[in-house]
Amino acid sequence: MKKKSLQVLYPDHSMYKDAVDAMKRFHDARAAGIPAEKVERLRLIAEAHFQAVNEYQRNAFGARLVVSH
């Protein structure tokens, strides 16, 4: 079975833009004094977006995923 090659993502890709937007929502909420639980939720969402971009890019460049438990 042929493995599908992944395309490298460029900064204008929607996956990057979603991650940056999530980080902006986190920073805006923190600056606005939103309750800590909501700010933490937004931080986790932003972190998940950036982690997804990072993992995709690593796979696209052929890096093996290293899992530390």
trRosetta pair geometry for C-beta under 8 A, 3 or more apart (Angstrom, degrees):
i j d omega theta_ij theta_ji phi_ij phi_ji
5 60 8.0 80 171 -141 72 66
6 56 6.8 -160 -179 -175 145 78
6 59 5.5 61 17 114 158 97
6 60 3.9 -107 103 -98 114 78
7 60 6.4 -31 93 -137 18 127
8 57 6.7 53 -143 -134 73 77
8 60 4.8 150 -87 141 57 138
8 61 6.9 62 -98 -64 105 79
9 13 4.3 -88 -163 26 95 161
9 15 5.7 -63 -140 59 152 125
9 16 6.2 162 148 -37 122 106
9 53 6.7 -106 72 -151 154 89
9 56 6.3 47 -14 112 130 125
9 57 6.1 -88 33 -81 102 91
9 60 7.1 168 -8 -5 76 165
10 13 5.5 126 58 -28 59 98
10 16 7.6 -88 106 -3 37 147
11 16 5.3 -142 -149 140 43 166
12 16 7.2 33 21 61 6 130
12 17 7.3 21 -166 -50 37 110
13 16 4.9 91 65 8 82 102
13 17 7.0 -154 96 -5 41 90
14 17 5.2 -54 -141 41 38 114
14 18 6.0 45 157 -25 69 101
15 18 5.9 -48 -148 31 28 112
15 19 6.8 28 151 -17 59 105
15 49 7.9 175 -179 -171 68 88
15 52 7.0 -123 -168 113 112 109
15 53 5.5 151 140 -96 108 91
15 56 6.9 -27 157 43 162 162
16 19 5.7 -58 -154 35 33 111
16 20 6.3 28 153 -15 68 107
16 53 6.0 91 -89 -123 63 142
17 20 5.8 -55 -145 39 32 109
17 21 6.1 34 155 -20 66 107
18 21 5.7 -54 -144 38 29 112
18 22 6.3 32 155 -21 63 105
18 49 5.6 -144 118 -148 92 131
19 22 5.7 -54 -150 34 30 112
19 23 6.6 28 152 -17 63 104
19 46 6.9 94 -165 -159 63 66
19 49 3.8 177 -105 133 73 114
19 50 4.9 112 -158 -72 128 64
19 52 7.6 -159 -79 57 115 96
19 53 5.3 -45 -44 -23 154 137
20 23 5.7 -54 -150 36 34 111
20 24 6.4 36 151 -21 66 103
21 24 5.6 -51 -148 34 33 113
21 25 6.5 37 152 -21 65 101
22 25 5.7 -50 -151 32 33 113
22 26 6.6 37 149 -20 63 103
22 42 7.2 -178 -177 -173 76 76
22 45 5.2 -135 -160 120 124 96
22 46 3.9 174 127 -97 102 70
22 49 4.7 139 30 5 152 151
23 26 5.5 -51 -152 34 35 115
23 27 6.4 30 153 -14 67 105
23 46 4.4 111 -79 -152 59 133
23 49 7.8 -124 -36 67 82 129
23 50 7.4 56 -58 -48 116 119
24 27 5.8 -56 -145 41 33 107
24 28 6.0 33 156 -20 67 109
25 28 5.8 -55 -142 39 28 112
25 29 6.2 29 158 -20 63 108
25 42 5.3 -133 116 -156 98 125
25 45 7.8 -27 79 83 128 129
25 46 7.2 -172 58 -65 91 111
26 29 6.0 -60 -150 35 25 109
26 30 6.4 23 155 -17 63 108
26 39 6.8 90 -156 -162 71 68
26 42 4.1 172 -95 129 72 107
26 43 5.0 104 -140 -80 132 57
26 45 7.5 -174 -64 61 108 93
26 46 4.7 -62 -24 -19 139 145
27 30 5.7 -54 -146 37 32 111
27 31 6.2 28 157 -16 66 109
28 31 5.8 -58 -146 40 29 109
28 32 6.1 22 157 -17 65 113
29 32 5.8 -61 -143 40 28 108
29 34 4.1 -45 -173 25 87 143
29 38 6.2 -130 -175 121 138 102
29 39 5.0 -177 118 -101 115 76
29 42 5.2 121 28 23 151 163
30 34 7.1 -63 -69 38 26 95
30 39 5.1 93 -81 -140 75 128
34 38 4.8 -87 150 84 116 127
34 39 5.4 146 84 -57 102 90
35 38 5.0 85 68 10 83 104
35 39 7.1 -157 97 -7 40 91
36 39 5.5 -57 -144 39 34 112
36 40 6.1 35 158 -21 69 106
37 40 5.8 -53 -147 36 28 111
37 41 6.5 32 152 -21 62 105
38 41 5.6 -52 -150 33 32 115
38 42 6.5 30 152 -16 64 105
39 42 5.8 -57 -151 38 32 110
39 43 6.4 36 149 -23 65 105
40 43 5.4 -50 -147 33 34 115
40 44 6.4 34 154 -19 65 104
41 44 5.9 -55 -151 35 30 111
41 45 6.5 32 150 -19 63 105
42 45 5.5 -51 -147 35 34 114
42 46 6.4 34 154 -18 66 104
43 46 5.8 -55 -149 37 31 109
43 47 6.2 32 153 -20 65 108
44 47 5.6 -52 -144 37 31 113
44 48 6.3 35 155 -22 64 104
45 48 5.8 -54 -150 34 29 112
45 49 6.6 31 151 -20 63 103
46 49 5.7 -52 -152 32 33 112
46 50 6.5 25 155 -11 66 106
47 50 6.0 -59 -148 41 31 106
47 51 6.1 34 153 -22 66 108
48 51 5.6 -53 -144 37 30 114
48 52 6.4 35 155 -22 63 103
49 52 5.8 -55 -154 32 29 112
49 53 6.7 28 151 -16 64 104
50 53 5.6 -50 -148 36 37 112
50 54 6.2 40 152 -21 67 106
51 54 5.5 -54 -146 38 31 115
51 55 6.2 30 157 -17 66 107
52 55 5.9 -54 -144 38 28 108
52 56 6.3 30 156 -19 63 108
53 56 5.8 -58 -149 37 28 111
53 57 6.2 25 156 -17 65 109
54 57 6.0 -59 -147 38 27 108
54 58 6.3 28 156 -20 64 107
55 58 5.7 -52 -145 35 30 113
55 59 6.4 28 156 -15 63 107
55 65 6.8 28 -144 -109 94 115
56 59 5.9 -62 -154 39 29 109
56 60 6.2 29 151 -21 67 109
57 60 5.4 -53 -143 36 33 113
57 61 6.2 21 160 -9 67 108
58 61 6.1 -64 -148 44 27 102
58 63 4.1 -75 -171 65 84 122
58 65 6.6 108 113 -86 134 70
59 62 7.6 47 -177 -72 31 19
59 63 7.0 -82 -67 56 27 74
59 65 7.2 -3 -73 -53 90 101
